[in-house]
């Protein structure tokens, strides 16, 4: 049985969950506290470039430049 509409719904829910977690991360006001929420966002929607950018901003503000590079490489590999 082929149900392509289901995948569209799943992606919409993934994107919504990721957006929610990014919003919570921004409310934290502290990059250290935001990172776990951004990790959850990435788990929900691992191809979302905006989530990846938010993660790299948080990592850079914590001076975790190796993590920024790793996040960037991971996103490039997934794409």
Biopython code that builds the backbone (N, CA, C, O; Angstrom):
import numpy as np
from Bio.PDB.StructureBuilder import StructureBuilder

atoms = [
    (1, "UNK", "N", (0.849, -1.170, 0.000)),
    (1, "UNK", "CA", (0.000, 0.000, 0.000)),
    (1, "UNK", "C", (0.901, 1.241, 0.000)),
    (1, "UNK", "O", (1.767, 1.379, 0.864)),
    (2, "UNK", "N", (0.701, 2.125, -0.949)),
    (2, "UNK", "CA", (1.496, 3.328, -1.084)),
    (2, "UNK", "C", (0.716, 4.522, -0.539)),
    (2, "UNK", "O", (-0.346, 4.867, -1.058)),
    (3, "UNK", "N", (1.244, 5.145, 0.499)),
    (3, "UNK", "CA", (0.569, 6.270, 1.145)),
    (3, "UNK", "C", (1.519, 7.462, 1.247)),
    (3, "UNK", "O", (1.985, 7.775, 2.343)),
    (4, "UNK", "N", (1.818, 8.133, 0.131)),
    (4, "UNK", "CA", (2.782, 9.241, 0.182)),
    (4, "UNK", "C", (2.340, 10.405, 1.048)),
    (4, "UNK", "O", (3.181, 11.152, 1.550)),
    (5, "UNK", "N", (1.052, 10.574, 1.232)),
    (5, "UNK", "CA", (0.563, 11.687, 2.052)),
    (5, "UNK", "C", (0.995, 11.542, 3.514)),
    (5, "UNK", "O", (1.114, 12.533, 4.235)),
    (6, "UNK", "N", (1.229, 10.300, 3.942)),
    (6, "UNK", "CA", (1.650, 10.081, 5.330)),
    (6, "UNK", "C", (3.021, 10.709, 5.561)),
    (6, "UNK", "O", (3.255, 11.346, 6.588)),
    (7, "UNK", "N", (3.926, 10.527, 4.601)),
    (7, "UNK", "CA", (5.261, 11.104, 4.768)),
    (7, "UNK", "C", (5.203, 12.627, 4.821)),
    (7, "UNK", "O", (5.975, 13.250, 5.550)),
    (8, "UNK", "N", (4.304, 13.226, 4.064)),
    (8, "UNK", "CA", (4.142, 14.682, 4.120)),
    (8, "UNK", "C", (3.695, 15.112, 5.512)),
    (8, "UNK", "O", (4.185, 16.106, 6.048)),
    (9, "UNK", "N", (2.772, 14.370, 6.088)),
    (9, "UNK", "CA", (2.295, 14.684, 7.450)),
    (9, "UNK", "C", (3.419, 14.486, 8.467)),
    (9, "UNK", "O", (3.608, 15.312, 9.360)),
    (10, "UNK", "N", (4.155, 13.400, 8.327)),
    (10, "UNK", "CA", (5.266, 13.152, 9.250)),
    (10, "UNK", "C", (6.280, 14.282, 9.205)),
    (10, "UNK", "O", (6.749, 14.747, 10.244)),
    (11, "UNK", "N", (6.615, 14.719, 8.006)),
    (11, "UNK", "CA", (7.594, 15.795, 7.877)),
    (11, "UNK", "C", (7.065, 17.089, 8.497)),
    (11, "UNK", "O", (7.817, 17.839, 9.121)),
    (12, "UNK", "N", (5.785, 17.341, 8.323)),
    (12, "UNK", "CA", (5.198, 18.547, 8.925)),
    (12, "UNK", "C", (5.285, 18.479, 10.455)),
    (12, "UNK", "O", (5.580, 19.482, 11.104)),
    (13, "UNK", "N", (5.029, 17.303, 11.029)),
    (13, "UNK", "CA", (5.128, 17.151, 12.479)),
    (13, "UNK", "C", (6.579, 17.248, 12.950)),
    (13, "UNK", "O", (6.856, 17.831, 13.998)),
    (14, "UNK", "N", (7.503, 16.676, 12.175)),
    (14, "UNK", "CA", (8.927, 16.796, 12.520)),
    (14, "UNK", "C", (9.351, 18.260, 12.541)),
    (14, "UNK", "O", (10.019, 18.715, 13.469)),
    (15, "UNK", "N", (8.955, 18.982, 11.509)),
    (15, "UNK", "CA", (9.330, 20.395, 11.408)),
    (15, "UNK", "C", (8.709, 21.189, 12.563)),
    (15, "UNK", "O", (9.363, 22.053, 13.148)),
    (16, "UNK", "N", (7.460, 20.896, 12.883)),
    (16, "UNK", "CA", (6.794, 21.590, 13.987)),
    (16, "UNK", "C", (7.477, 21.322, 15.321)),
    (16, "UNK", "O", (7.664, 22.236, 16.124)),
    (17, "UNK", "N", (7.850, 20.061, 15.554)),
    (17, "UNK", "CA", (8.540, 19.718, 16.797)),
    (17, "UNK", "C", (9.896, 20.410, 16.862)),
    (17, "UNK", "O", (10.275, 20.938, 17.907)),
    (18, "UNK", "N", (10.622, 20.409, 15.758)),
    (18, "UNK", "CA", (11.928, 21.071, 15.719)),
    (18, "UNK", "C", (11.779, 22.568, 15.989)),
    (18, "UNK", "O", (12.561, 23.145, 16.744)),
    (19, "UNK", "N", (10.792, 23.185, 15.380)),
    (19, "UNK", "CA", (10.544, 24.615, 15.610)),
    (19, "UNK", "C", (10.225, 24.893, 17.075)),
    (19, "UNK", "O", (10.674, 25.892, 17.637)),
    (20, "UNK", "N", (9.456, 24.015, 17.681)),
    (20, "UNK", "CA", (9.116, 24.160, 19.098)),
    (20, "UNK", "C", (10.373, 24.104, 19.958)),
    (20, "UNK", "O", (10.561, 24.943, 20.838)),
    (21, "UNK", "N", (11.231, 23.121, 19.709)),
    (21, "UNK", "CA", (12.455, 22.986, 20.500)),
    (21, "UNK", "C", (13.400, 24.168, 20.286)),
    (21, "UNK", "O", (14.057, 24.611, 21.229)),
    (22, "UNK", "N", (13.473, 24.678, 19.070)),
    (22, "UNK", "CA", (14.302, 25.866, 18.821)),
    (22, "UNK", "C", (13.738, 27.055, 19.591)),
    (22, "UNK", "O", (14.493, 27.847, 20.157)),
    (23, "UNK", "N", (12.422, 27.179, 19.614)),
    (23, "UNK", "CA", (11.798, 28.258, 20.378)),
    (23, "UNK", "C", (12.110, 28.169, 21.858)),
    (23, "UNK", "O", (12.395, 29.180, 22.500)),
    (24, "UNK", "N", (12.058, 26.958, 22.403)),
    (24, "UNK", "CA", (12.403, 26.768, 23.821)),
    (24, "UNK", "C", (13.876, 27.122, 24.044)),
    (24, "UNK", "O", (14.221, 27.760, 25.038)),
    (25, "UNK", "N", (14.733, 26.708, 23.121)),
    (25, "UNK", "CA", (16.162, 27.012, 23.242)),
    (25, "UNK", "C", (16.394, 28.516, 23.291)),
    (25, "UNK", "O", (17.205, 28.997, 24.082)),
    (26, "UNK", "N", (15.693, 29.249, 22.457)),
    (26, "UNK", "CA", (15.839, 30.709, 22.443)),
    (26, "UNK", "C", (15.335, 31.332, 23.741)),
    (26, "UNK", "O", (15.868, 32.348, 24.184)),
    (27, "UNK", "N", (14.323, 30.741, 24.350)),
    (27, "UNK", "CA", (13.799, 31.252, 25.616)),
    (27, "UNK", "C", (14.772, 31.031, 26.776)),
    (27, "UNK", "O", (14.703, 31.729, 27.787)),
    (28, "UNK", "N", (15.659, 30.077, 26.632)),
    (28, "UNK", "CA", (16.613, 29.779, 27.698)),
    (28, "UNK", "C", (17.509, 30.977, 27.986)),
    (28, "UNK", "O", (17.906, 31.190, 29.132)),
    (29, "UNK", "N", (17.832, 31.765, 26.957)),
    (29, "UNK", "CA", (18.651, 32.951, 27.160)),
    (29, "UNK", "C", (20.103, 32.649, 27.487)),
    (29, "UNK", "O", (20.884, 33.561, 27.757)),
    (30, "UNK", "N", (20.462, 31.397, 27.464)),
    (30, "UNK", "CA", (21.816, 30.960, 27.805)),
    (30, "UNK", "C", (22.176, 29.832, 26.841)),
    (30, "UNK", "O", (21.453, 28.841, 26.746)),
    (31, "UNK", "N", (23.283, 29.981, 26.133)),
    (31, "UNK", "CA", (23.660, 28.992, 25.125)),
    (31, "UNK", "C", (23.874, 27.609, 25.730)),
    (31, "UNK", "O", (23.526, 26.600, 25.116)),
    (32, "UNK", "N", (24.438, 27.561, 26.915)),
    (32, "UNK", "CA", (24.682, 26.265, 27.575)),
    (32, "UNK", "C", (23.370, 25.508, 27.794)),
    (32, "UNK", "O", (23.300, 24.298, 27.582)),
    (33, "UNK", "N", (22.344, 26.225, 28.216)),
    (33, "UNK", "CA", (21.032, 25.609, 28.443)),
    (33, "UNK", "C", (20.295, 25.359, 27.131)),
    (33, "UNK", "O", (19.431, 24.485, 27.063)),
    (34, "UNK", "N", (20.627, 26.110, 26.102)),
    (34, "UNK", "CA", (19.951, 25.974, 24.810)),
    (34, "UNK", "C", (20.403, 24.740, 24.045)),
    (34, "UNK", "O", (19.610, 24.140, 23.320)),
    (35, "UNK", "N", (21.656, 24.355, 24.194)),
    (35, "UNK", "CA", (22.210, 23.259, 23.396)),
    (35, "UNK", "C", (21.397, 21.967, 23.503)),
    (35, "UNK", "O", (21.121, 21.361, 22.468)),
    (36, "UNK", "N", (20.998, 21.508, 24.699)),
    (36, "UNK", "CA", (20.199, 20.269, 24.743)),
    (36, "UNK", "C", (18.875, 20.375, 23.964)),
    (36, "UNK", "O", (18.426, 19.397, 23.367)),
    (37, "UNK", "N", (18.263, 21.550, 23.973)),
    (37, "UNK", "CA", (17.017, 21.744, 23.230)),
    (37, "UNK", "C", (17.278, 21.733, 21.731)),
    (37, "UNK", "O", (16.473, 21.224, 20.952)),
    (38, "UNK", "N", (18.401, 22.295, 21.342)),
    (38, "UNK", "CA", (18.760, 22.286, 19.928)),
    (38, "UNK", "C", (19.124, 20.878, 19.462)),
    (38, "UNK", "O", (18.869, 20.513, 18.314)),
    (39, "UNK", "N", (19.715, 20.097, 20.348)),
    (39, "UNK", "CA", (19.988, 18.694, 20.018)),
    (39, "UNK", "C", (18.680, 17.945, 19.780)),
    (39, "UNK", "O", (18.585, 17.139, 18.855)),
    (40, "UNK", "N", (17.687, 18.206, 20.601)),
    (40, "UNK", "CA", (16.374, 17.583, 20.399)),
    (40, "UNK", "C", (15.773, 18.011, 19.067)),
    (40, "UNK", "O", (15.179, 17.203, 18.353)),
    (41, "UNK", "N", (15.933, 19.282, 18.742)),
    (41, "UNK", "CA", (15.421, 19.787, 17.466)),
    (41, "UNK", "C", (16.094, 19.064, 16.304)),
    (41, "UNK", "O", (15.432, 18.694, 15.334)),
    (42, "UNK", "N", (17.398, 18.864, 16.400)),
    (42, "UNK", "CA", (18.120, 18.161, 15.348)),
    (42, "UNK", "C", (17.663, 16.710, 15.230)),
    (42, "UNK", "O", (17.577, 16.174, 14.125)),
    (43, "UNK", "N", (17.372, 16.078, 16.355)),
    (43, "UNK", "CA", (16.883, 14.699, 16.328)),
    (43, "UNK", "C", (15.534, 14.603, 15.610)),
    (43, "UNK", "O", (15.263, 13.633, 14.903)),
    (44, "UNK", "N", (14.711, 15.604, 15.798)),
    (44, "UNK", "CA", (13.388, 15.613, 15.161)),
    (44, "UNK", "C", (13.463, 15.826, 13.657)),
    (44, "UNK", "O", (12.747, 15.183, 12.889)),
    (45, "UNK", "N", (14.334, 16.733, 13.249)),
    (45, "UNK", "CA", (14.393, 17.146, 11.845)),
    (45, "UNK", "C", (15.849, 17.350, 11.450)),
    (45, "UNK", "O", (16.339, 18.477, 11.377)),
    (46, "UNK", "N", (16.526, 16.245, 11.199)),
    (46, "UNK", "CA", (17.970, 16.304, 10.995)),
    (46, "UNK", "C", (18.398, 16.961, 9.682)),
    (46, "UNK", "O", (19.584, 17.228, 9.490)),
    (47, "UNK", "N", (17.469, 17.223, 8.792)),
    (47, "UNK", "CA", (17.805, 17.900, 7.534)),
    (47, "UNK", "C", (17.442, 19.382, 7.549)),
    (47, "UNK", "O", (17.506, 20.048, 6.516)),
    (48, "UNK", "N", (17.064, 19.896, 8.706)),
    (48, "UNK", "CA", (16.644, 21.288, 8.830)),
    (48, "UNK", "C", (17.881, 22.176, 9.006)),
    (48, "UNK", "O", (18.506, 22.184, 10.066)),
    (49, "UNK", "N", (18.216, 22.908, 7.967)),
    (49, "UNK", "CA", (19.414, 23.733, 7.988)),
    (49, "UNK", "C", (19.324, 24.866, 9.019)),
    (49, "UNK", "O", (20.332, 25.244, 9.617)),
    (50, "UNK", "N", (18.127, 25.401, 9.224)),
    (50, "UNK", "CA", (17.956, 26.480, 10.203)),
    (50, "UNK", "C", (18.280, 25.988, 11.614)),
    (50, "UNK", "O", (18.875, 26.722, 12.403)),
    (51, "UNK", "N", (17.900, 24.777, 11.929)),
    (51, "UNK", "CA", (18.221, 24.201, 13.242)),
    (51, "UNK", "C", (19.732, 24.051, 13.365)),
    (51, "UNK", "O", (20.312, 24.365, 14.404)),
    (52, "UNK", "N", (20.354, 23.578, 12.316)),
    (52, "UNK", "CA", (21.813, 23.420, 12.304)),
    (52, "UNK", "C", (22.501, 24.762, 12.535)),
    (52, "UNK", "O", (23.473, 24.840, 13.287)),
    (53, "UNK", "N", (22.009, 25.804, 11.903)),
    (53, "UNK", "CA", (22.592, 27.131, 12.082)),
    (53, "UNK", "C", (22.440, 27.621, 13.515)),
    (53, "UNK", "O", (23.367, 28.207, 14.074)),
    (54, "UNK", "N", (21.281, 27.385, 14.108)),
    (54, "UNK", "CA", (21.075, 27.783, 15.509)),
    (54, "UNK", "C", (22.036, 27.041, 16.430)),
    (54, "UNK", "O", (22.576, 27.619, 17.374)),
    (55, "UNK", "N", (22.243, 25.756, 16.148)),
    (55, "UNK", "CA", (23.174, 24.970, 16.956)),
    (55, "UNK", "C", (24.589, 25.523, 16.827)),
    (55, "UNK", "O", (25.297, 25.660, 17.824)),
    (56, "UNK", "N", (25.000, 25.838, 15.607)),
    (56, "UNK", "CA", (26.349, 26.365, 15.408)),
    (56, "UNK", "C", (26.525, 27.726, 16.090)),
    (56, "UNK", "O", (27.601, 28.019, 16.612)),
    (57, "UNK", "N", (25.489, 28.551, 16.088)),
    (57, "UNK", "CA", (25.562, 29.842, 16.794)),
    (57, "UNK", "C", (25.759, 29.625, 18.296)),
    (57, "UNK", "O", (26.579, 30.292, 18.927)),
    (58, "UNK", "N", (25.006, 28.696, 18.850)),
    (58, "UNK", "CA", (25.121, 28.407, 20.284)),
    (58, "UNK", "C", (26.507, 27.866, 20.605)),
    (58, "UNK", "O", (27.131, 28.286, 21.579)),
    (59, "UNK", "N", (26.985, 26.939, 19.793)),
    (59, "UNK", "CA", (28.304, 26.366, 20.023)),
    (59, "UNK", "C", (29.397, 27.433, 19.907)),
    (59, "UNK", "O", (30.337, 27.452, 20.702)),
    (60, "UNK", "N", (29.272, 28.311, 18.923)),
    (60, "UNK", "CA", (30.268, 29.370, 18.750)),
    (60, "UNK", "C", (30.262, 30.328, 19.934)),
    (60, "UNK", "O", (31.320, 30.776, 20.375)),
    (61, "UNK", "N", (29.089, 30.643, 20.448)),
    (61, "UNK", "CA", (29.030, 31.554, 21.597)),
    (61, "UNK", "C", (29.656, 30.930, 22.840)),
    (61, "UNK", "O", (30.072, 31.636, 23.758)),
    (62, "UNK", "N", (29.718, 29.598, 22.861)),
    (62, "UNK", "CA", (30.376, 28.888, 23.963)),
    (62, "UNK", "C", (31.846, 28.608, 23.648)),
    (62, "UNK", "O", (32.545, 27.935, 24.405)),
    (63, "UNK", "N", (32.293, 29.146, 22.506)),
    (63, "UNK", "CA", (33.667, 28.968, 22.037)),
    (63, "UNK", "C", (34.020, 27.502, 21.821)),
    (63, "UNK", "O", (35.158, 27.091, 22.048)),
    (64, "UNK", "N", (33.051, 26.722, 21.385)),
    (64, "UNK", "CA", (33.256, 25.303, 21.052)),
    (64, "UNK", "C", (33.381, 25.189, 19.536)),
    (64, "UNK", "O", (32.507, 24.646, 18.859)),
    (65, "UNK", "N", (34.479, 25.712, 19.029)),
    (65, "UNK", "CA", (34.651, 25.810, 17.587)),
    (65, "UNK", "C", (34.801, 24.452, 16.923)),
    (65, "UNK", "O", (34.419, 24.284, 15.765)),
    (66, "UNK", "N", (35.352, 23.480, 17.641)),
    (66, "UNK", "CA", (35.434, 22.139, 17.087)),
    (66, "UNK", "C", (34.027, 21.542, 16.925)),
    (66, "UNK", "O", (33.768, 20.812, 15.968)),
    (67, "UNK", "N", (33.136, 21.850, 17.850)),
    (67, "UNK", "CA", (31.752, 21.379, 17.752)),
    (67, "UNK", "C", (31.023, 22.057, 16.593)),
    (67, "UNK", "O", (30.194, 21.437, 15.927)),
    (68, "UNK", "N", (31.333, 23.327, 16.358)),
    (68, "UNK", "CA", (30.739, 24.042, 15.220)),
    (68, "UNK", "C", (31.124, 23.338, 13.933)),
    (68, "UNK", "O", (30.280, 23.084, 13.073)),
    (69, "UNK", "N", (32.400, 23.027, 13.808)),
    (69, "UNK", "CA", (32.880, 22.351, 12.603)),
    (69, "UNK", "C", (32.254, 20.965, 12.457)),
    (69, "UNK", "O", (31.881, 20.559, 11.356)),
    (70, "UNK", "N", (32.143, 20.255, 13.555)),
    (70, "UNK", "CA", (31.538, 18.919, 13.528)),
    (70, "UNK", "C", (30.062, 19.000, 13.134)),
    (70, "UNK", "O", (29.581, 18.174, 12.358)),
    (71, "UNK", "N", (29.351, 19.982, 13.661)),
    (71, "UNK", "CA", (27.938, 20.165, 13.314)),
    (71, "UNK", "C", (27.800, 20.476, 11.828)),
    (71, "UNK", "O", (26.921, 19.942, 11.151)),
    (72, "UNK", "N", (28.668, 21.336, 11.332)),
    (72, "UNK", "CA", (28.634, 21.705, 9.916)),
    (72, "UNK", "C", (28.921, 20.495, 9.029)),
    (72, "UNK", "O", (28.227, 20.271, 8.037)),
    (73, "UNK", "N", (29.927, 19.728, 9.379)),
    (73, "UNK", "CA", (30.264, 18.523, 8.605)),
    (73, "UNK", "C", (29.120, 17.512, 8.624)),
    (73, "UNK", "O", (28.795, 16.901, 7.605)),
    (74, "UNK", "N", (28.522, 17.348, 9.788)),
    (74, "UNK", "CA", (27.405, 16.406, 9.904)),
    (74, "UNK", "C", (26.239, 16.800, 9.018)),
    (74, "UNK", "O", (25.624, 15.953, 8.371)),
    (75, "UNK", "N", (25.941, 18.084, 8.992)),
    (75, "UNK", "CA", (24.844, 18.561, 8.139)),
    (75, "UNK", "C", (25.187, 18.348, 6.674)),
    (75, "UNK", "O", (24.339, 17.905, 5.900)),
    (76, "UNK", "N", (26.404, 18.655, 6.286)),
    (76, "UNK", "CA", (26.811, 18.476, 4.890)),
    (76, "UNK", "C", (26.731, 17.000, 4.494)),
    (76, "UNK", "O", (26.321, 16.677, 3.379)),
    (77, "UNK", "N", (27.118, 16.116, 5.393)),
    (77, "UNK", "CA", (27.055, 14.678, 5.099)),
    (77, "UNK", "C", (25.614, 14.195, 4.935)),
    (77, "UNK", "O", (25.321, 13.363, 4.076)),
    (78, "UNK", "N", (24.724, 14.726, 5.767)),
    (78, "UNK", "CA", (23.313, 14.309, 5.683)),
    (78, "UNK", "C", (22.653, 14.823, 4.405)),
    (78, "UNK", "O", (21.775, 14.167, 3.844)),
    (79, "UNK", "N", (23.076, 15.991, 3.953)),
    (79, "UNK", "CA", (22.508, 16.545, 2.730)),
    (79, "UNK", "C", (23.088, 15.862, 1.518)),
    (79, "UNK", "O", (22.728, 16.196, 0.390)),
]
sb = StructureBuilder()
sb.init_structure("model")
sb.init_model(0)
sb.init_chain("A")
sb.init_seg("    ")
for serial, (resi, resn, name, xyz) in enumerate(atoms, 1):
    if name == "N":
        sb.init_residue(resn, " ", resi, " ")
    sb.init_atom(name, np.array(xyz, "f"), 0.0, 1.0, " ", f" {name:<3s}", serial, name[0])
structure = sb.get_structure()
